[in-house]
Structures are given as structure tokens and as C-alpha cells.
Amino acid sequence: MILAMFVLGWIAVNYPLSPAKIKLFVWHKTIGISILILVLLRIAWRLSNPTPVLPSHMRSWERRLAHTSHALMYLVMAAMPLSGWVINSAANFPLKLYGLIRLPNIAPTDKAIQIQAELVHITLFWVFIALLLLHIGAAFWHHFVGRNEILLRMLPGTTRFRQKTGDRCL
Amino acid sequence: MSLTRVAAMLIYGTLSATASATEWIVDNDHSRLGFVASYDGVGFETRFERFNFRIRFDTQQPEEGVFDAVVEVNSVNSRSADRDEAMLGLEWFNAKQFPQARFASTGLRQIGAGVFEVTGRLAVKGITRAIVIPIAWSQTDHGARLTGKTTLRRTDYQIGIGEWESDPIIGFEVEIIVDLQLKRMD
């Protein structure tokens, strides 16, 4: 979904003004708001449910880095659609969810605000890419270099017991 | 009949026609001329910031009325800088080549109490078509108020050409809105 957003957003911005461009943006906006809703649900779930404990062999800087980058990813995933919503509001274009539900403007109509929000939106995009690379890199690092089961414990069927002990499975 | 006599009659006739209908001045700051169009099925309102009217009207003799307007297309304001810029482009109003839209009445008649019908020719983007606008006229403390609405198809004036011509993402129907505060010219 997020990947689709990157592609849609990128094409939409660079597309010449046409009905197709508007439709690309309409989809970009609908999916963006959907992601916002899903991310908020995910954050609520995460806060109200215990998360798998980090393996005991992880050093404290690793833990800090993991927690910070995870928190940042959630933050960016919520802030990106929000900043997009601000762009749309400041530009005073209508916003509809799946072509059905009208959503209100969340910022006053103002070209300066629009430009600022666009800058935030694109910056967050690169921040997210960086975080994603860090996240994937860390997963591979744990798997291939650290040789622990962090990556594999995402698979269904791995037991809670083994997740908690953090024993090496390879 | 001598030529001078004919000329004198013509001049007299013109003068008497002028004198019989009241001339009105539009208070631009308290008036609105614009249209409502739609984007992805959601209506958006616009107004023109600069326009000039020439209105001569008397409810007692509506058929002698004149209702002419010149609108500066570049002054369109839809409260969205991006959209305004796009609207002036080649495919839309092409304001560079056609900076003004004009309306000239060809006839007025009463159709009800305080309700009249203005027939005239609307020229937008170099295309002139006959249109009819029903208007409501009411006296106010300071003068008069004129309100009117009519729906046009943007494609009749080649507003939105190319792919826009057949794509409903920008709605085909456009409602013209006129709401004028008028003062009697002394």
C-alpha cells in the first residue's frame, strides 16, 4: 500500500495536467487517508497489546536504536498522510475517501502553507525511505551477521517460547 | 420629409428611450459575478473580481432595459491559486488570447412578479452564443438588487478542450451566478 503510494505520488506530481493526473491524485489521496486510519489503528493496537520482547542478547544501543526507529516509522507513517491532507486543504481542493465520504479541510487556504506542507511531505518521504532501509538492513544484519531469529520470528508458527528466549535457531 | 427632420426625430427618439429607463451603477464591492463548477463531483465557487456592467432598467418598462457586461477573465478567483492558474490556461479560458468575456442583452421581458428574463449573447473564448438568464429584481433601501442564475455547458464555449472535453472529472455543467447591488445613477 505504501509502495503504491510512492509510485502514485511520484507519477501524479510529474504528470502533465490532465484528467488522468487528477485521477492519480484522487487515488493517492484516498489511499493516503486509508493508510492514516490503518496506522492509527495499528498504533492503538500496539499501545494496548504487549509487543514481542526484544531478544536478551541485544545490546542496549541496539535496543534504543530499534525502539527509536520503530517509533519514528509510526510517526512518519501518520505524518505523511496528515501533511498531504494539509497540502490539499491549503490548496483548497476537495477530499473524498473512496469517492464517497467528504472530508473537511484541516488548514486554511493559503499558498504559503501549501508550499511548506509540500516540503514537509517530500522530506518525510525521504526520511521514511531512510528508516525503511535501516529497518530492512537491521533485519538482514540480525539474520545473516548476528545469526539470530529476529527475522524468522515474524513467520507464523514460530512459538512464543522461542521468541522470548531469543535462542539462535540457525 | 427633409433629412434634417429625420435626423432630429432619430435623435429625439434615442434620447427619449434613454430617458425612459433608469441607469444603474453596480456596487462591485457588494456584488458577485461568478460561477459554480465541479471538481471530482464536488462543487467549487468562483467569482470574478473585476467586471463592468451597463444596466438600464425600469420595472415598468422592462422591454426597454439593457443589461450588458464585460468580465475580466484573469480576475477569476476560486480560492485556490493552483486552480485559478490552471483555469486561465490554453485548454480552459485561454485568458491570454481571450482576456474578456462579454454579455450583451438583446431583450428583456417580465415573466412574473419581480421576475424577468434577459435574453442575450454571451461571448466567451471567442465563441458567442445566445443565452437566457432569469433574474429577480427587488428594490432596496439604497437602490436595487438583481439576482440571476443560469446553467451552461462549458463545452459549448470550448472551456476544457482535449481530454477535458469528454472527461467528467471537471463537471460539464457550470452555473453562472449574478448577484448585484445597484445604485441609481443620478
Chai-1 contact restraints between the chains, C-beta under 6 A:
chainA,res_idxA,chainB,res_idxB,connection_type,confidence,min_distance_angstrom,max_distance_angstrom,comment,restraint_id
A,S18,B,E163,contact,1.0,0.0,6.0,A-B,restraint_1
A,P19,B,E163,contact,1.0,0.0,6.0,A-B,restraint_2
A,P19,B,D167,contact,1.0,0.0,6.0,A-B,restraint_3
A,P19,B,I169,contact,1.0,0.0,6.0,A-B,restraint_4
A,I22,B,I169,contact,1.0,0.0,6.0,A-B,restraint_5
A,V26,B,D40,contact,1.0,0.0,6.0,A-B,restraint_6
A,A91,B,S80,contact,1.0,0.0,6.0,A-B,restraint_7
A,A91,B,D82,contact,1.0,0.0,6.0,A-B,restraint_8
A,N92,B,R79,contact,1.0,0.0,6.0,A-B,restraint_9
A,N92,B,S80,contact,1.0,0.0,6.0,A-B,restraint_10
A,P94,B,Y39,contact,1.0,0.0,6.0,A-B,restraint_11
A,P94,B,D40,contact,1.0,0.0,6.0,A-B,restraint_12
A,P94,B,V42,contact,1.0,0.0,6.0,A-B,restraint_13
A,T109,B,R79,contact,1.0,0.0,6.0,A-B,restraint_14
A,K111,B,A81,contact,1.0,0.0,6.0,A-B,restraint_15
